[in-house]
Amino acid sequence: MPSYPFDKQVKIVIVTMAIHNYIRRHAKCDHHFEKIENDPNFILEEDNDRDDDFQEENHTANTPGAREVKKLRDSIAARLGITCYSSVSGLRKAESKRQTIEANLALRRARTRVEVLNVISYCNWFSSVKWLRL
């Protein structure tokens, strides 16, 4: 791999992280990750064949910080005017299966709107930052 000057290496890292965030926001839903995200008591079983860094990365889904981010995301969705049942207790209180399905759809729509707002802000930021051009 060719050697690049330090300032160009910094730009490459920034761009790769932006691409990483974009892929995470726009990738199709992964049911395995959804299970981890929605279960506050989930504990990842250790697998000796896997590398320690990989295990630590997967444990972060159950950290207080991850839960705070999820609460923040849901509160932003609520501020967008979406009424939904985002907690398990709220889902249990729904009077019928239809209300539960509608609540889940409303939550997905809200999350999608938040993701779109994030992408728009990233696009605006990238278009305004000229030093990122390689």
C-alpha atoms as one frame of an Amber mdcrd trajectory, in Angstrom:
protein
   0.000   0.000   0.000   1.410   3.395  -0.897   2.409   5.817   1.816   0.384
   9.023   2.112   1.176  12.258   3.954  -0.342  12.534   7.425  -2.919  15.191
   6.479  -4.202  12.987   3.646  -4.370   9.988   6.018  -6.561  12.037   8.369
  -8.893  12.894   5.484  -9.093   9.237   4.457 -10.082   8.213   7.993 -12.771
  10.911   8.152 -14.219   9.888   4.797 -14.211   6.174   5.675 -16.037   6.890
   8.943 -18.622   8.973   7.083 -19.123   6.125   4.602 -19.399   3.684   7.507
 -22.107   5.827   9.141 -23.947   6.171   5.832 -23.953   2.392   5.308 -25.195
   1.783   8.858 -28.045   4.228   8.361 -29.127   2.966   4.957 -28.466  -0.749
   5.172 -31.450  -3.049   5.325 -32.615  -3.984   8.782 -30.724  -6.876  10.313
 -33.035  -8.851  12.584 -30.118 -10.066  14.712 -29.062  -6.500  15.511 -32.697
  -5.513  16.108 -32.987  -8.308  18.678 -29.955  -6.980  20.542 -31.119  -3.366
  20.315 -34.641  -4.086  21.572 -33.694  -6.402  24.448 -32.205  -4.398  27.352
 -31.227  -7.622  29.169 -29.401  -9.186  26.221 -25.935 -10.522  27.052 -23.764
 -11.750  24.225 -22.432 -15.254  24.811 -18.687 -15.496  24.481 -17.327 -17.399
  21.521 -13.713 -18.510  21.869 -13.204 -18.591  18.106 -13.827 -14.874  17.774
 -11.428 -12.074  18.384 -11.685  -9.975  21.565 -12.177  -6.709  19.678 -15.196
  -8.162  17.884 -16.739  -9.275  21.183 -16.200  -5.884  22.812 -17.784  -4.163
  19.825 -20.910  -6.314  20.157 -21.201  -5.681  23.901 -21.576  -1.941  23.286
 -25.184  -2.433  22.096 -26.153  -3.092  25.723 -24.241  -0.223  27.332 -25.930
   2.725  29.042 -24.620   4.974  26.250 -26.353   2.885  23.591 -29.579   2.989
  25.575 -29.263   6.782  25.919 -28.778   7.132  22.175 -31.862   4.994  21.554
 -33.890   7.149  23.972 -32.622  10.307  22.272 -33.530   8.932  18.841 -37.027
   8.031  20.062 -37.497  11.466  21.658 -36.482  13.143  18.384 -39.019  10.971
  16.591 -41.654  12.014  19.123 -40.792  15.683  18.547 -41.423  15.146  14.833
 -45.059  14.627  15.740 -45.141  10.849  15.682 -47.158   9.112  18.370 -45.896
   5.612  18.916 -45.431   2.931  21.522 -41.663   2.541  21.699 -41.344   0.548
  24.900 -42.350  -3.020  25.617 -44.764  -1.862  28.314 -46.337   0.536  25.828
 -46.748  -2.295  23.361 -48.403  -4.466  26.013 -50.860  -1.680  26.770 -51.972
  -1.515  23.134 -55.574  -2.622  22.930 -55.214  -4.775  19.858 -52.729  -6.320
  17.496 -53.580  -3.646  14.935 -52.576  -0.853  17.313 -49.310  -2.640  18.012
 -48.566  -2.956  14.303 -49.461   0.706  13.736 -47.214   1.726  16.626 -44.286
  -0.254  15.212 -44.824   1.276  11.769 -44.974   4.769  13.260 -41.721   4.150
  15.122 -40.029   2.924  11.936 -41.263   5.976  10.036 -39.937   8.246  12.768
 -36.550   6.542  12.760 -36.418   6.828   8.971 -37.168  10.558   9.192 -34.397
  11.017  11.744 -31.985   9.086   9.495 -32.939  11.263   6.517 -32.311  14.398
   8.566 -28.902  13.034   9.576 -27.991  12.249   5.961 -29.086  15.708   4.817
 -26.942  17.340   7.496 -23.951  15.145   6.531 -24.433  16.011   2.850 -24.586
  19.722   3.652 -21.497  19.445   5.827 -19.529  17.523   3.195 -20.444  19.982
   0.461 -19.282  22.888   2.637 -15.951  21.330   3.672 -13.482  21.801   0.826
 -10.438  20.426   2.624 -11.921  16.907   2.553 -11.396  16.581  -1.176  -8.598
  14.116  -1.805
